[in-house]
Amino acid sequence: MSFSSATAETLALRALAWLVGNDELLPVFLGSTGADEAQLRAHAGDPEFLLSVLDFLMMDDAWIVAFCDACAVPYDQPMQARAALAGEAGMHWT
C-alpha cells in the first residue's frame, strides 16, 4: 500500500487515539514529550506532532505490536505512514 499524506495522517490519528486510551502508556508519552492533554488536543491535526506519535510508538516493539494488533493494522504500515508524513526531510542515508 502506498501512503498519501492524508492516509498517513489518518493512521497516525488512529495511533494517537489508541495511545490516549492506553492508561499505562499515555503518561509515558506525555512525560517524554513534555506535552499535556490540552496540547494533545491542540496539535492532533499537526503532521509533525503525529509523526512524533508514530516515532514514540516505534521506540518499543511491544508498543507498536500492541497498537497494530488492537487496531488491525499490518505491522509495516506505521513505518510507511511515518515515511509519508516525514517526506524527503525524513530520509536518512546513514
PyMOL commands that set and color helices and strands:
alter all, ss='L'
color gray80, all
select helices_A, chain A and resi 5-20+26-33+37-43+47-57+61-71+77-90
alter helices_A, ss='H'
color red, helices_A
deselect
rebuild
show_as cartoon
